[in-house]
Amino acid sequence: MGYHVGRNGLAPAARRAILEQVFQVELVASADAIDYIQEWGAPRSQQRLNKMANCLIGFARAARRRSGDYSGATADWESDLEWLSENFHLL
């Protein structure tokens, strides 16, 4: 959906607009990706919100283990996670 962080990434407002879309849209998959799509749960569900948060956490953790400077990307993911929590009452 175009979500991109880091040095050449999107501005916070653009990233968060995409996160809102991810939270609200019906996800559609090919036959071989149905199980994966089901992991995301229904639009606007706690399951969807948890999956989004877990992805952001996972991206930041993986970046910390890599060589190179991913500090900008990590800061963006952490900032977006905080925003997600504040705006969608992440449990």
Summary of the structure (lengths in Angstrom):
residues: 91
radius of gyration: 13.6
end to end distance: 24.3
largest distance: 37.7
contacts: 226
relative contact order: 0.18
helix: 66%
strand: 0%
